[in-house]
Amino acid sequence: MLGDKIQFLRKRKGLSITRLSAITGVSKSYISYIERNKQKSPSLVILLKLSKALDVELQELVCYMEGRGGQETIPGTIENII
């Protein structure tokens, strides 16, 4: 799930939720909500901020949000979201 992936990437970079929040401008509570899989479809703007801070392609997070685990290209995924 998306939240599990974000938590894994955050911990891999050695970031706390507080630090990730400071880097991205996304609130700690929102990041926590995503990581606990309570928020399953954050906006593309939020995903872009997180992907930059976590040094991964936006495509990887979008595909996890869609349940594809990074197996599809961004244009195809965005078309499905819209």
Order of alpha helices (4+ residues) and beta strands (2+ residues): alpha-alpha-alpha-alpha-alpha-alpha
